[in-house]
Amino acid sequence: MLRDLDLAFMRLHVLHHAAQDAFYGAAMMEELRRHGYTISAGTFYPLLHNMEAADLLHREERVVDGRQRKYYAATPQGKAVLDEARTKLTELATEVLEGHGPEPLPDPPTDASSAAEAP
């Protein structure tokens, strides 16, 4: 379960950087490691390819120092998804980290109260 959360946070992190400026894969892997994520190339590059297939990222090949590198940048859809995620992330951080949030969730109805509410 924690791995699923990590992958979701990594996707957000990738989108954040891709919306700021194009990056190449190895640099982004290092950035993720700097933030404490453990990710192998065998996990990272499929993550990028899936994001590209979902039209969140656009890939461009560039020659740098005689070597071909693939750079990734956010698409307009990727930027829109990031904006929506920021809104949700802000709300979640406020609720989880600062202890603010909605009223406690109601208890489920008991069988007696369910029967009383039925038409």
Secondary structure, 3 states (H helix, E strand, C coil): CHHHHHHHHHHHHHHHHHHHCCEEHHHHHHHHHHCCCCCCHHHHHHHHHHHHHCCCEEEEEEEECCEEEEEEEECHHHHHHHHHHHHHHHHHHHHHHCCCCCCCCCCCCCHHHHHHHCC
